[in-house]
Amino acid sequence: MAGFLIKRFLQAVFVVFVVTLTVSYAIRFTGDPALMLAQGAGSVTEADLVRIREGLGLNQPFLAQYADFITGMFRLDFGRSFMGGTPVSQLIASALPATMLLAFASLIVSIAISIPLGIRAAVARGKWADQTIRILSLVGLSFPNFWLAIMLVLLFSIVLKWLPPSGMDGFASFIMPALTMGIILTATNVRLVRTAMLETLQSQYIMVARAKGLSESKVLYKHALRNCAIPLITYFGLQFGGLLGGIVVVELVFNWPGMGTLAFDAVASRDYPVLQAVITVLSLMIVFVNLLVDIAYGLVDPRIRTE
């Protein structure tokens, strides 16, 4: 187990290094932050821009700037934002919990809906219930997340006035963003659960369990679901990692103060330290989630733990 963890740690270090190096280099093609800072200052000369770049440390070679960033990262010091001078670590500490909570809530919504529906579709294979669930999942796959978010705002905030349209203020503000992402994820997860259960329900040990007189719920949820949990855990874990990095649109629609909104603002303002820090932290979180998925394999399937 120790060798496995060391191997995964080294892989994580390499992945984070490649991602941060690529982002740090690519963001410099978006434009000059000195021009953004000089906007509204009236007539600006080239000498003024040079002084601004020197103040931001942009006059140094790229590799020197990247080395400073990596060195600071090990001290949990990502520098200061170009726009306002706020410590980047403070911005991350404020935005990361909001994104984590929203991603976790979205995944819980999806799992709570997709597992019962997927099992029901597998048990009723070819019947009207199966056909209805498959059609609904196909319709769900066709919904763009921004369109669904806007429709939920129109229904629950504008028409019914039940929920706040934006912001993060209490439990009610979680409902629409979590539903938006949860419904989109459910459309895929239902089909995955159905496929995994169909293969498992045809196994001999399921027939033996039914022949012993076990209740159908125990057969489905204790035996069949547990034995097909490996691909489900893999996919759900990868989904959570994807949610951390791909929730930008939903955060923007609901004005959610998370990492996606922070990254979008950083790109728009060419704020190199903020965007580098956001990508680095999200990369670390995704790698960590994948590691937890691998560890969960051993908890679910003793054969993997023995190997």
Secondary structure, DSSP 8 states (H G I E B T S, - for coil): -HHHHHHHHHHHHHHHHHHHHHHHHHGGGS--HHHHHHTTSSS--HHHHHHHHHHHTTTS-HHHHHHHHHHHHHTT---B-TTT--BHHHHHHHHHHHHHHHHHHHHHHHHHHHHHHHHHHHHTTTSHHHHHHHHHHHHHHTS-HHHHHHHHIIIIIIIS--S-SSS--STHHHHHHHHHHHHHHHHHHHHHHHHHHHHHHTSHHHHHHHHTT--HHHIIIIIIHHHTHHHHHHHHHHHHHHHHHH-HHHHHHTT--SHHHHHHHHHHHT-HHHHHHHHHHHHHHHHHHHHHHHHHHHHH-HHHHH-
